[in-house]
């Protein structure tokens, strides 16, 4: 590896660490500062959705400089009804229960979670990912990448590069946040 490449890699890592440090302590909302929740309640009331719903939103700048803003909402009823009971695991949308389980199962590996974090931080090629300590052999890394791609957490970006689809960045961070004790 050339000196310029090594310096560039060190600078990229330093920038990633600094951005993580800057984001480490998100401010708690001030008393009564729940504007998104209050707006969501009004929308739910207008829809006559007595059972309620969930809303998540985020604005993210990755260490690579890529910026994503995302908002997703769902009514409670359909989320709770997706059990796939009695019909081979598929629901009205043609397999939602199975797809949801597969999507969550793909995140059930510490190595796959690390690969996703590394990809978000800028390591995008299988060669870069395989070079990391503790991720296994190249065959194992490719297996993990295939699992994440099949579940929709990754897509091939050409030239051996992998990316988290833009529409999945904030939802992935929401899941990571929700799963962190």
N, CA and C atoms as an extended XYZ file, in Angstrom:
543
Properties=species:S:1:pos:R:3:atomname:S:1:resname:S:1:resid:I:1 pbc="F F F"
N         0.859       -1.180        0.000 N   UNK     1
C         0.000        0.000        0.000 CA  UNK     1
C         0.903        1.241        0.000 C   UNK     1
N         0.642        2.177       -0.907 N   UNK     2
C         1.433        3.396       -1.023 CA  UNK     2
C         1.190        4.297        0.173 C   UNK     2
N         2.159        5.160        0.451 N   UNK     3
C         2.060        6.081        1.577 CA  UNK     3
C         0.834        6.972        1.455 C   UNK     3
N         0.559        7.463        0.232 N   UNK     4
C        -0.610        8.325        0.038 CA  UNK     4
C        -1.902        7.586        0.379 C   UNK     4
N        -1.974        6.327       -0.019 N   UNK     5
C        -3.164        5.525        0.282 CA  UNK     5
C        -3.306        5.300        1.785 C   UNK     5
N        -2.181        5.049        2.447 N   UNK     6
C        -2.223        4.830        3.893 CA  UNK     6
C        -2.659        6.093        4.626 C   UNK     6
N        -2.134        7.252        4.199 N   UNK     7
C        -2.517        8.512        4.828 CA  UNK     7
C        -4.001        8.791        4.582 C   UNK     7
N        -4.458        8.560        3.355 N   UNK     8
C        -5.871        8.773        3.037 CA  UNK     8
C        -6.759        7.868        3.891 C   UNK     8
N        -6.338        6.608        4.073 N   UNK     9
C        -7.110        5.676        4.906 CA  UNK     9
C        -7.128        6.139        6.361 C   UNK     9
N        -6.008        6.599        6.873 N   UNK    10
C        -5.958        7.109        8.250 CA  UNK    10
C        -6.832        8.346        8.413 C   UNK    10
N        -6.824        9.234        7.433 N   UNK    11
C        -7.670       10.424        7.495 CA  UNK    11
C        -9.147       10.041        7.471 C   UNK    11
N        -9.502        9.065        6.646 N   UNK    12
C       -10.888        8.605        6.584 CA  UNK    12
C       -11.315        8.017        7.925 C   UNK    12
N       -10.441        7.208        8.515 N   UNK    13
C       -10.760        6.613        9.823 CA  UNK    13
C       -10.889        7.674       10.908 C   UNK    13
N       -10.006        8.670       10.899 N   UNK    14
C       -10.071        9.745       11.882 CA  UNK    14
C       -11.374       10.524       11.740 C   UNK    14
N       -11.744       10.829       10.502 N   UNK    15
C       -13.003       11.547       10.272 CA  UNK    15
C       -14.191       10.732       10.770 C   UNK    15
N       -14.158        9.411       10.546 N   UNK    16
C       -15.246        8.549       11.022 CA  UNK    16
C       -15.310        8.554       12.542 C   UNK    16
N       -14.162        8.463       13.192 N   UNK    17
C       -14.136        8.486       14.659 CA  UNK    17
C       -14.634        9.818       15.202 C   UNK    17
N       -14.233       10.913       14.573 N   UNK    18
C       -14.684       12.230       15.030 CA  UNK    18
C       -16.186       12.395       14.859 C   UNK    18
N       -16.734       11.872       13.753 N   UNK    19
C       -18.178       11.999       13.564 CA  UNK    19
C       -18.934       11.137       14.564 C   UNK    19
N       -18.394        9.965       14.903 N   UNK    20
C       -19.029        9.117       15.919 CA  UNK    20
C       -18.987        9.825       17.270 C   UNK    20
N       -17.859       10.420       17.598 N   UNK    21
C       -17.722       11.126       18.878 CA  UNK    21
C       -18.700       12.297       18.945 C   UNK    21
N       -18.838       13.020       17.838 N   UNK    22
C       -19.746       14.168       17.819 CA  UNK    22
C       -21.194       13.722       17.985 C   UNK    22
N       -21.511       12.527       17.485 N   UNK    23
C       -22.886       12.039       17.560 CA  UNK    23
C       -23.152       11.193       18.805 C   UNK    23
N       -22.143       10.984       19.643 N   UNK    24
C       -22.272       10.055       20.766 CA  UNK    24
C       -23.323       10.464       21.773 C   UNK    24
N       -23.515       11.729       21.979 N   UNK    25
C       -24.453       12.149       23.013 CA  UNK    25
C       -25.578       12.988       22.467 C   UNK    25
N       -26.566       12.351       21.802 N   UNK    26
C       -27.650       13.164       21.251 CA  UNK    26
C       -28.401       13.873       22.364 C   UNK    26
N       -28.782       15.095       22.124 N   UNK    27
C       -29.494       15.827       23.158 CA  UNK    27
C       -30.864       15.214       23.423 C   UNK    27
N       -31.235       15.183       24.669 N   UNK    28
C       -32.570       14.729       25.039 CA  UNK    28
C       -33.566       15.814       24.652 C   UNK    28
N       -34.761       15.415       24.217 N   UNK    29
C       -35.744       16.447       23.878 CA  UNK    29
C       -36.115       17.251       25.117 C   UNK    29
N       -36.275       18.537       24.911 N   UNK    30
C       -36.695       19.398       26.015 CA  UNK    30
C       -38.095       18.997       26.441 C   UNK    30
N       -38.437       19.332       27.651 N   UNK    31
C       -39.768       19.029       28.179 CA  UNK    31
C       -40.835       19.488       27.194 C   UNK    31
N       -41.644       18.556       26.744 N   UNK    32
C       -42.728       18.895       25.836 CA  UNK    32
C       -42.314       19.082       24.382 C   UNK    32
N       -41.053       18.786       24.037 N   UNK    33
C       -40.576       18.966       22.669 CA  UNK    33
C       -40.763       17.665       21.880 C   UNK    33
N       -41.996       17.387       21.515 N   UNK    34
C       -42.322       16.190       20.759 CA  UNK    34
C       -43.118       16.579       19.523 C   UNK    34
N       -42.553       17.496       18.733 N   UNK    35
C       -43.271       18.015       17.566 CA  UNK    35
C       -43.646       16.922       16.574 C   UNK    35
N       -42.742       16.004       16.302 N   UNK    36
C       -43.057       14.934       15.354 CA  UNK    36
C       -44.191       14.069       15.897 C   UNK    36
N       -44.128       13.753       17.182 N   UNK    37
C       -45.173       12.935       17.795 CA  UNK    37
C       -46.516       13.657       17.789 C   UNK    37
N       -46.507       14.932       18.115 N   UNK    38
C       -47.756       15.695       18.132 CA  UNK    38
C       -48.367       15.777       16.732 C   UNK    38
N       -47.545       16.005       15.731 N   UNK    39
C       -48.040       16.036       14.350 CA  UNK    39
C       -48.581       14.673       13.926 C   UNK    39
N       -47.915       13.614       14.349 N   UNK    40
C       -48.353       12.260       14.020 CA  UNK    40
C       -49.696       11.955       14.681 C   UNK    40
N       -49.859       12.382       15.926 N   UNK    41
C       -51.145       12.188       16.616 CA  UNK    41
C       -52.282       12.870       15.846 C   UNK    41
N       -52.019       14.073       15.361 N   UNK    42
C       -53.044       14.798       14.597 CA  UNK    42
C       -53.393       14.048       13.316 C   UNK    42
N       -52.390       13.518       12.638 N   UNK    43
C       -52.645       12.755       11.414 CA  UNK    43
C       -53.454       11.502       11.716 C   UNK    43
N       -53.089       10.810       12.786 N   UNK    44
C       -53.814        9.593       13.159 CA  UNK    44
C       -55.270        9.905       13.486 C   UNK    44
N       -55.498       11.013       14.206 N   UNK    45
C       -56.867       11.406       14.538 CA  UNK    45
C       -57.657       11.694       13.265 C   UNK    45
N       -57.034       12.350       12.298 N   UNK    46
C       -57.688       12.645       11.027 CA  UNK    46
C       -58.014       11.392       10.232 C   UNK    46
N       -57.229       10.338       10.439 N   UNK    47
C       -57.479        9.069        9.750 CA  UNK    47
C       -58.468        8.191       10.498 C   UNK    47
N       -58.798        8.585       11.730 N   UNK    48
C       -59.670        7.756       12.552 CA  UNK    48
C       -58.976        6.489       13.010 C   UNK    48
N       -57.677        6.556       13.185 N   UNK    49
C       -56.880        5.386       13.568 CA  UNK    49
C       -56.751        5.328       15.088 C   UNK    49
N       -57.796        4.763       15.726 N   UNK    50
C       -57.806        4.717       17.188 CA  UNK    50
C       -56.695        3.832       17.752 C   UNK    50
N       -56.287        2.804       17.015 N   UNK    51
C       -55.249        1.894       17.502 CA  UNK    51
C       -53.863        2.537       17.462 C   UNK    51
N       -53.735        3.650       16.750 N   UNK    52
C       -52.460        4.361       16.710 CA  UNK    52
C       -51.559        3.906       15.579 C   UNK    52
N       -50.310        4.300       15.701 N   UNK    53
C       -49.331        3.978       14.677 CA  UNK    53
C       -47.944        4.346       15.147 C   UNK    53
N       -46.981        4.026       14.335 N   UNK    54
C       -45.592        4.348       14.651 CA  UNK    54
C       -45.023        5.241       13.556 C   UNK    54
N       -44.084        6.063       13.947 N   UNK    55
C       -43.421        6.987       13.040 CA  UNK    55
C       -41.954        7.016       13.415 C   UNK    55
N       -41.090        6.869       12.443 N   UNK    56
C       -39.678        7.123       12.712 CA  UNK    56
C       -39.130        7.992       11.605 C   UNK    56
N       -38.186        8.801       12.004 N   UNK    57
C       -37.632        9.777       11.089 CA  UNK    57
C       -36.175       10.017       11.461 C   UNK    57
N       -35.405       10.468       10.523 N   UNK    58
C       -34.020       10.754       10.821 CA  UNK    58
C       -33.351       11.536        9.716 C   UNK    58
N       -32.285       12.197       10.080 N   UNK    59
C       -31.411       12.873        9.139 CA  UNK    59
C       -30.000       12.435        9.498 C   UNK    59
N       -29.292       11.882        8.526 N   UNK    60
C       -28.019       11.220        8.788 CA  UNK    60
C       -26.986       11.683        7.779 C   UNK    60
N       -25.803       12.032        8.270 N   UNK    61
C       -24.650       12.240        7.406 CA  UNK    61
C       -23.634       11.179        7.778 C   UNK    61
N       -23.330       10.293        6.828 N   UNK    62
C       -22.387        9.207        7.073 CA  UNK    62
C       -20.954        9.736        7.046 C   UNK    62
N       -20.014        8.969        7.588 N   UNK    63
C       -18.604        9.389        7.537 CA  UNK    63
C       -18.107        9.628        6.106 C   UNK    63
N       -18.774        9.032        5.137 N   UNK    64
C       -18.404        9.215        3.729 CA  UNK    64
C       -18.912       10.530        3.160 C   UNK    64
N       -19.732       11.256        3.952 N   UNK    65
C       -20.305       12.516        3.490 CA  UNK    65
C       -21.682       12.357        2.882 C   UNK    65
N       -22.120       11.133        2.638 N   UNK    66
C       -23.451       10.904        2.094 CA  UNK    66
C       -24.492       11.324        3.132 C   UNK    66
N       -25.544       11.949        2.650 N   UNK    67
C       -26.575       12.455        3.557 CA  UNK    67
C       -27.918       11.835        3.194 C   UNK    67
N       -28.629       11.398        4.216 N   UNK    68
C       -29.940       10.789        4.023 CA  UNK    68
C       -30.930       11.405        4.991 C   UNK    68
N       -32.137       11.640        4.487 N   UNK    69
C       -33.247       12.061        5.333 CA  UNK    69
C       -34.385       11.120        5.011 C   UNK    69
N       -35.061       10.656        6.055 N   UNK    70
C       -36.059        9.631        5.835 CA  UNK    70
C       -37.128        9.721        6.893 C   UNK    70
N       -38.332        9.382        6.486 N   UNK    71
C       -39.444        9.303        7.420 CA  UNK    71
C       -40.312        8.143        6.975 C   UNK    71
N       -40.742        7.350        7.919 N   UNK    72
C       -41.624        6.247        7.602 CA  UNK    72
C       -42.668        6.132        8.695 C   UNK    72
N       -43.884        5.863        8.284 N   UNK    73
C       -44.986        5.727        9.233 CA  UNK    73
C       -45.785        4.484        8.887 C   UNK    73
N       -46.382        3.900        9.909 N   UNK    74
C       -47.230        2.722        9.702 CA  UNK    74
C       -48.315        2.707       10.758 C   UNK    74
N       -49.510        2.280       10.346 N   UNK    75
C       -50.601        2.114       11.297 CA  UNK    75
C       -50.381        0.824       12.082 C   UNK    75
N       -50.812        0.810       13.330 N   UNK    76
C       -50.593       -0.329       14.213 CA  UNK    76
C       -51.308       -1.584       13.731 C   UNK    76
N       -52.560       -1.453       13.306 N   UNK    77
C       -53.350       -2.618       12.918 CA  UNK    77
C       -52.668       -3.525       11.912 C   UNK    77
N       -52.267       -3.016       10.749 N   UNK    78
C       -51.611       -3.887        9.766 CA  UNK    78
C       -50.296       -4.487       10.276 C   UNK    78
N       -49.555       -3.754       11.090 N   UNK    79
C       -48.307       -4.299       11.619 CA  UNK    79
C       -48.572       -5.509       12.506 C   UNK    79
N       -49.597       -5.427       13.318 N   UNK    80
C       -49.907       -6.525       14.232 CA  UNK    80
C       -50.604       -7.674       13.526 C   UNK    80
N       -51.244       -7.428       12.399 N   UNK    81
C       -51.969       -8.474       11.678 CA  UNK    81
C       -51.061       -9.335       10.820 C   UNK    81
N       -49.832       -8.971       10.634 N   UNK    82
C       -48.925       -9.702        9.736 CA  UNK    82
C       -48.332      -10.919       10.429 C   UNK    82
N       -49.167      -11.930       10.661 N   UNK    83
C       -48.649      -13.121       11.318 CA  UNK    83
C       -48.485      -14.282       10.354 C   UNK    83
N       -49.060      -14.184        9.182 N   UNK    84
C       -48.916      -15.238        8.190 CA  UNK    84
C       -49.582      -16.543        8.582 C   UNK    84
N       -50.426      -16.540        9.598 N   UNK    85
C       -51.027      -17.777       10.091 CA  UNK    85
C       -51.967      -18.382        9.056 C   UNK    85
N       -51.808      -19.678        8.865 N   UNK    86
C       -52.760      -20.438        8.078 CA  UNK    86
C       -52.610      -20.338        6.578 C   UNK    86
N       -51.641      -19.594        6.082 N   UNK    87
C       -51.534      -19.478        4.626 CA  UNK    87
C       -50.100      -19.623        4.143 C   UNK    87
N       -49.346      -20.470        4.810 N   UNK    88
C       -47.981      -20.728        4.355 CA  UNK    88
C       -47.029      -19.596        4.623 C   UNK    88
N       -47.395      -18.686        5.515 N   UNK    89
C       -46.477      -17.624        5.892 CA  UNK    89
C       -46.627      -16.344        5.110 C   UNK    89
N       -47.531      -16.316        4.152 N   UNK    90
C       -47.694      -15.086        3.389 CA  UNK    90
C       -48.901      -14.323        3.891 C   UNK    90
N       -48.819      -13.008        3.789 N   UNK    91
C       -49.964      -12.177        4.140 CA  UNK    91
C       -50.474      -11.494        2.880 C   UNK    91
N       -51.321      -10.497        3.015 N   UNK    92
C       -51.959       -9.859        1.875 CA  UNK    92
C       -50.976       -9.322        0.848 C   UNK    92
N       -49.805       -8.921        1.269 N   UNK    93
C       -48.874       -8.332        0.301 CA  UNK    93
C       -47.960       -9.372       -0.327 C   UNK    93
N       -48.289      -10.662       -0.179 N   UNK    94
C       -47.546      -11.691       -0.892 CA  UNK    94
C       -46.277      -12.121       -0.198 C   UNK    94
N       -46.289      -12.276        1.091 N   UNK    95
C       -45.112      -12.825        1.762 CA  UNK    95
C       -44.500      -11.919        2.788 C   UNK    95
N       -45.221      -10.921        3.259 N   UNK    96
C       -44.666       -9.953        4.191 CA  UNK    96
C       -44.135      -10.548        5.469 C   UNK    96
N       -44.842      -11.538        6.038 N   UNK    97
C       -44.385      -12.128        7.295 CA  UNK    97
C       -43.050      -12.826        7.101 C   UNK    97
N       -42.931      -13.587        6.009 N   UNK    98
C       -41.677      -14.269        5.736 CA  UNK    98
C       -40.561      -13.273        5.437 C   UNK    98
N       -40.874      -12.242        4.653 N   UNK    99
C       -39.846      -11.241        4.315 CA  UNK    99
C       -39.391      -10.488        5.550 C   UNK    99
N       -40.320      -10.172        6.447 N   UNK   100
C       -39.945       -9.469        7.673 CA  UNK   100
C       -39.020      -10.342        8.516 C   UNK   100
N       -39.373      -11.607        8.672 N   UNK   101
C       -38.533      -12.525        9.455 CA  UNK   101
C       -37.161      -12.673        8.810 C   UNK   101
N       -37.112      -12.811        7.484 N   UNK   102
C       -35.827      -12.948        6.789 CA  UNK   102
C       -34.979      -11.691        6.951 C   UNK   102
N       -35.626      -10.536        6.858 N   UNK   103
C       -34.911       -9.278        6.991 CA  UNK   103
C       -34.295       -9.136        8.385 C   UNK   103
N       -35.072       -9.478        9.410 N   UNK   104
C       -34.556       -9.391       10.777 CA  UNK   104
C       -33.510      -10.475       11.043 C   UNK   104
N       -33.721      -11.664       10.488 N   UNK   105
C       -32.756      -12.747       10.676 CA  UNK   105
C       -31.395      -12.379       10.089 C   UNK   105
N       -31.404      -11.664        8.971 N   UNK   106
C       -30.140      -11.259        8.347 CA  UNK   106
C       -29.329      -10.356        9.268 C   UNK   106
N       -30.007       -9.647       10.163 N   UNK   107
C       -29.315       -8.756       11.100 CA  UNK   107
C       -28.905       -9.487       12.372 C   UNK   107
N       -29.230      -10.769       12.470 N   UNK   108
C       -28.981      -11.533       13.684 CA  UNK   108
C       -27.564      -12.033       13.852 C   UNK   108
N       -26.657      -11.622       13.026 N   UNK   109
C       -25.263      -12.047       13.108 CA  UNK   109
C       -24.378      -10.854       13.462 C   UNK   109
N       -23.545      -10.996       14.492 N   UNK   110
C       -22.618       -9.902       14.823 CA  UNK   110
C       -21.706       -9.528       13.655 C   UNK   110
N       -21.295      -10.520       12.868 N   UNK   111
C       -20.426      -10.230       11.725 CA  UNK   111
C       -21.191       -9.423       10.682 C   UNK   111
N       -22.444       -9.784       10.395 N   UNK   112
C       -23.213       -9.033        9.397 CA  UNK   112
C       -23.483       -7.608        9.875 C   UNK   112
N       -23.759       -7.441       11.162 N   UNK   113
C       -23.939       -6.077       11.687 CA  UNK   113
C       -22.654       -5.275       11.534 C   UNK   113
N       -21.522       -5.910       11.804 N   UNK   114
C       -20.245       -5.199       11.642 CA  UNK   114
C       -20.025       -4.835       10.176 C   UNK   114
N       -20.311       -5.762        9.271 N   UNK   115
C       -20.139       -5.466        7.847 CA  UNK   115
C       -21.004       -4.287        7.425 C   UNK   115
N       -22.245       -4.246        7.903 N   UNK   116
C       -23.122       -3.107        7.576 CA  UNK   116
C       -22.539       -1.805        8.114 C   UNK   116
N       -22.050       -1.828        9.346 N   UNK   117
C       -21.450       -0.613        9.922 CA  UNK   117
C       -20.230       -0.180        9.129 C   UNK   117
N       -19.403       -1.137        8.733 N   UNK   118
C       -18.205       -0.814        7.953 CA  UNK   118
C       -18.579       -0.253        6.584 C   UNK   118
N       -19.621       -0.802        5.972 N   UNK   119
C       -20.066       -0.307        4.669 CA  UNK   119
C       -20.597        1.115        4.818 C   UNK   119
N       -21.367        1.375        5.866 N   UNK   120
C       -21.847        2.737        6.101 CA  UNK   120
C       -20.690        3.705        6.344 C   UNK   120
N       -19.603        3.201        6.933 N   UNK   121
C       -18.439        4.041        7.221 CA  UNK   121
C       -17.552        4.247        5.996 C   UNK   121
N       -17.822        3.506        4.901 N   UNK   122
C       -17.067        3.758        3.684 CA  UNK   122
C       -16.313        2.580        3.111 C   UNK   122
N       -16.187        1.502        3.842 N   UNK   123
C       -15.551        0.303        3.275 CA  UNK   123
C       -16.619       -0.395        2.438 C   UNK   123
N       -16.457       -0.360        1.139 N   UNK   124
C       -17.540       -0.805        0.264 CA  UNK   124
C       -17.214       -2.063       -0.537 C   UNK   124
N       -15.954       -2.421       -0.698 N   UNK   125
C       -15.636       -3.579       -1.525 CA  UNK   125
C       -15.438       -4.810       -0.654 C   UNK   125
N       -15.656       -5.966       -1.271 N   UNK   126
C       -15.459       -7.226       -0.555 CA  UNK   126
C       -14.003       -7.346       -0.101 C   UNK   126
N       -13.077       -6.856       -0.903 N   UNK   127
C       -11.659       -6.929       -0.524 CA  UNK   127
C       -11.391       -6.115        0.744 C   UNK   127
N       -11.964       -4.908        0.830 N   UNK   128
C       -11.792       -4.086        2.034 CA  UNK   128
C       -12.417       -4.759        3.249 C   UNK   128
N       -13.562       -5.366        3.044 N   UNK   129
C       -14.269       -6.000        4.152 CA  UNK   129
C       -13.557       -7.276        4.600 C   UNK   129
N       -13.055       -8.045        3.657 N   UNK   130
C       -12.349       -9.282        3.985 CA  UNK   130
C       -11.058       -8.986        4.740 C   UNK   130
N       -10.469       -7.830        4.512 N   UNK   131
C        -9.210       -7.469        5.175 CA  UNK   131
C        -9.403       -7.128        6.654 C   UNK   131
N       -10.640       -6.949        7.092 N   UNK   132
C       -10.907       -6.619        8.488 CA  UNK   132
C       -10.657       -7.830        9.381 C   UNK   132
N       -10.172       -7.585       10.581 N   UNK   133
C        -9.983       -8.667       11.544 CA  UNK   133
C       -11.334       -9.140       12.065 C   UNK   133
N       -11.467      -10.445       12.215 N   UNK   134
C       -12.627      -11.004       12.875 CA  UNK   134
C       -13.871      -11.190       12.037 C   UNK   134
N       -13.779      -11.005       10.714 N   UNK   135
C       -14.964      -11.184        9.882 CA  UNK   135
C       -14.967      -12.522        9.151 C   UNK   135
N       -13.898      -13.261        9.254 N   UNK   136
C       -13.838      -14.578        8.641 CA  UNK   136
C       -13.106      -14.569        7.312 C   UNK   136
N       -13.229      -15.696        6.635 N   UNK   137
C       -12.572      -15.877        5.342 CA  UNK   137
C       -13.315      -15.102        4.261 C   UNK   137
N       -12.712      -15.004        3.095 N   UNK   138
C       -13.385      -14.312        1.993 CA  UNK   138
C       -14.688      -15.019        1.637 C   UNK   138
N       -14.700      -16.347        1.685 N   UNK   139
C       -15.932      -17.088        1.413 CA  UNK   139
C       -17.020      -16.767        2.426 C   UNK   139
N       -16.635      -16.645        3.691 N   UNK   140
C       -17.613      -16.306        4.723 CA  UNK   140
C       -18.139      -14.887        4.538 C   UNK   140
N       -17.253      -13.957        4.195 N   UNK   141
C       -17.677      -12.567        3.962 CA  UNK   141
C       -18.650      -12.514        2.792 C   UNK   141
N       -18.335      -13.219        1.699 N   UNK   142
C       -19.251      -13.238        0.558 CA  UNK   142
C       -20.596      -13.847        0.943 C   UNK   142
N       -20.588      -14.879        1.769 N   UNK   143
C       -21.837      -15.488        2.239 CA  UNK   143
C       -22.668      -14.448        3.004 C   UNK   143
N       -22.028      -13.711        3.921 N   UNK   144
C       -22.732      -12.683        4.687 CA  UNK   144
C       -23.270      -11.582        3.766 C   UNK   144
N       -22.469      -11.167        2.798 N   UNK   145
C       -22.907      -10.123        1.864 CA  UNK   145
C       -24.113      -10.596        1.051 C   UNK   145
N       -24.115      -11.870        0.638 N   UNK   146
C       -25.267      -12.418       -0.100 CA  UNK   146
C       -26.517      -12.421        0.776 C   UNK   146
N       -26.364      -12.796        2.045 N   UNK   147
C       -27.510      -12.816        2.962 CA  UNK   147
C       -28.082      -11.411        3.125 C   UNK   147
N       -27.206      -10.431        3.315 N   UNK   148
C       -27.662       -9.046        3.504 CA  UNK   148
C       -28.309       -8.500        2.231 C   UNK   148
N       -27.782       -8.889        1.089 N   UNK   149
C       -28.349       -8.454       -0.184 CA  UNK   149
C       -29.724       -9.091       -0.399 C   UNK   149
N       -29.835      -10.376       -0.126 N   UNK   150
C       -31.117      -11.074       -0.295 CA  UNK   150
C       -32.197      -10.481        0.605 C   UNK   150
N       -31.796      -10.001        1.781 N   UNK   151
C       -32.752       -9.426        2.728 CA  UNK   151
C       -33.026       -7.945        2.452 C   UNK   151
N       -32.334       -7.365        1.479 N   UNK   152
C       -32.578       -5.972        1.119 CA  UNK   152
C       -31.762       -4.952        1.888 C   UNK   152
N       -30.837       -5.397        2.717 N   UNK   153
C       -30.016       -4.455        3.492 CA  UNK   153
C       -28.837       -3.937        2.677 C   UNK   153
N       -28.499       -4.610        1.590 N   UNK   154
C       -27.404       -4.190        0.705 CA  UNK   154
C       -27.862       -4.311       -0.740 C   UNK   154
N       -27.150       -3.610       -1.598 N   UNK   155
C       -27.280       -3.856       -3.031 CA  UNK   155
C       -25.915       -3.655       -3.655 C   UNK   155
N       -25.701       -4.333       -4.771 N   UNK   156
C       -24.435       -4.215       -5.493 CA  UNK   156
C       -24.420       -2.871       -6.203 C   UNK   156
N       -23.325       -2.148       -6.019 N   UNK   157
C       -23.200       -0.819       -6.610 CA  UNK   157
C       -22.252       -0.829       -7.804 C   UNK   157
N       -21.899       -2.018       -8.285 N   UNK   158
C       -20.992       -2.126       -9.424 CA  UNK   158
C       -19.544       -2.153       -8.994 C   UNK   158
N       -18.712       -2.776       -9.824 N   UNK   159
C       -17.270       -2.862       -9.591 CA  UNK   159
C       -16.953       -3.456       -8.223 C   UNK   159
N       -17.747       -4.446       -7.805 N   UNK   160
C       -17.482       -5.143       -6.559 CA  UNK   160
C       -17.814       -4.355       -5.310 C   UNK   160
N       -18.528       -3.265       -5.477 N   UNK   161
C       -18.886       -2.413       -4.338 CA  UNK   161
C       -20.274       -2.765       -3.829 C   UNK   161
N       -20.462       -2.597       -2.536 N   UNK   162
C       -21.748       -2.848       -1.892 CA  UNK   162
C       -22.167       -1.587       -1.153 C   UNK   162
N       -23.472       -1.312       -1.172 N   UNK   163
C       -24.005       -0.139       -0.479 CA  UNK   163
C       -25.292       -0.509        0.234 C   UNK   163
N       -25.558        0.197        1.317 N   UNK   164
C       -26.863        0.119        1.956 CA  UNK   164
C       -27.767        1.031        1.132 C   UNK   164
N       -28.892        0.509        0.616 N   UNK   165
C       -29.782        1.376       -0.165 CA  UNK   165
C       -30.198        2.601        0.656 C   UNK   165
N       -30.272        3.737        0.021 N   UNK   166
C       -30.598        4.978        0.725 CA  UNK   166
C       -31.850        4.882        1.580 C   UNK   166
N       -32.871        4.196        1.072 N   UNK   167
C       -34.122        4.075        1.821 CA  UNK   167
C       -34.005        3.156        3.020 C   UNK   167
N       -32.863        2.466        3.164 N   UNK   168
C       -32.675        1.549        4.290 CA  UNK   168
C       -31.715        2.091        5.350 C   UNK   168
N       -31.046        3.211        5.078 N   UNK   169
C       -30.049        3.738        6.015 CA  UNK   169
C       -30.701        4.121        7.349 C   UNK   169
N       -31.689        5.004        7.323 N   UNK   170
C       -32.328        5.433        8.575 CA  UNK   170
C       -33.050        4.267        9.255 C   UNK   170
N       -33.828        3.433        8.515 N   UNK   171
C       -34.436        2.287        9.192 CA  UNK   171
C       -33.410        1.363        9.861 C   UNK   171
N       -32.267        1.145        9.224 N   UNK   172
C       -31.226        0.320        9.840 CA  UNK   172
C       -30.726        0.966       11.128 C   UNK   172
N       -30.489        2.266       11.095 N   UNK   173
C       -30.023        2.962       12.298 CA  UNK   173
C       -31.102        2.965       13.387 C   UNK   173
N       -32.368        3.031       12.986 N   UNK   174
C       -33.465        2.943       13.961 CA  UNK   174
C       -33.436        1.576       14.640 C   UNK   174
N       -33.272        0.501       13.843 N   UNK   175
C       -33.212       -0.835       14.434 CA  UNK   175
C       -32.011       -0.980       15.355 C   UNK   175
N       -30.861       -0.478       14.945 N   UNK   176
C       -29.680       -0.544       15.805 CA  UNK   176
C       -29.901        0.221       17.099 C   UNK   176
N       -30.532        1.387       16.999 N   UNK   177
C       -30.826        2.187       18.170 CA  UNK   177
C       -31.815        1.476       19.089 C   UNK   177
N       -32.869        0.891       18.523 N   UNK   178
C       -33.886        0.209       19.310 CA  UNK   178
C       -33.330       -1.022       20.007 C   UNK   178
N       -32.346       -1.667       19.379 N   UNK   179
C       -31.784       -2.904       19.931 CA  UNK   179
C       -30.670       -2.653       20.947 C   UNK   179
N       -30.224       -1.407       21.046 N   UNK   180
C       -29.138       -1.096       21.970 CA  UNK   180
C       -29.711       -0.881       23.363 C   UNK   180
N       -29.239       -1.697       24.318 N   UNK   181
C       -29.784       -1.565       25.690 CA  UNK   181
C       -29.470       -0.217       26.333 C   UNK   181
